[in-house]
Amino acid sequence: MNLKHKLLTTPDTWSLTIIRVMLGLVLWPHGAQKLLGWFGGNGPAGFVAGFEQMSGLPGFMAWLVIIIEFVGAICLIVGFWTRFWAFCVIGLFTGIILTAHLSNGFFMNWGGNQAGEGYEYHLLVIGMAWALVVGGAGLMSVDKAMYNNQRAF
């Protein structure tokens, strides 16, 4: 199997399309907060500074987060390099769980009685991303069009 086949082949199914688009639509506003300061975000300078302070990790890793959440989300929405970006999302959300949410337990903080949020949402994102890594982009994707050498839409 060549690289083109491994990265771009996908079945004719709407289920993967729905997962891909919804995952991208949920991630993109978070990236827009970080990159553009939209939706109440602090923009890149504020995010990088907060990221370094909270995680203790270097600032270039904050830029990886921004790229995955902004560019990667757009790529997921249109189905461009879906398996690659979904794998990046898995790495990102695994890191988020391990560095920020594991100590808060499983459940989200609906009642406001925990120190922070649990990691249940993050597991859903990882599960959606794994489905895309395994299955591909589905219908109406740039990946499918590239594999078949045709127009995407």
TAJO-V461606 format. One line per field, one symbol per residue. ss: DSSP state (2 for helix, 1 for strand, 0 for the rest). phi: phi as a letter, one per 30 degrees, with the letter a starting at -180 (. if undefined). A space follows every 50 residues. Layout:
BEGIN
ss->???
phi->???
END
This chain:
BEGIN
ss->00222222000002222222222222222222222200000022222222 22222000222222222222222222220002222222222222222222 22220000000000000002222222222222222000000222222200 000
phi->.cdedddcdaddbdddddeddddddddeddddeddcidhidciddddddd ddddcicdddddddeddddcddddddedichedddddddeddddddddcb bedcidddcddiccdaddcdedddddddddedddcjdidhbdeddddchb ddb
END
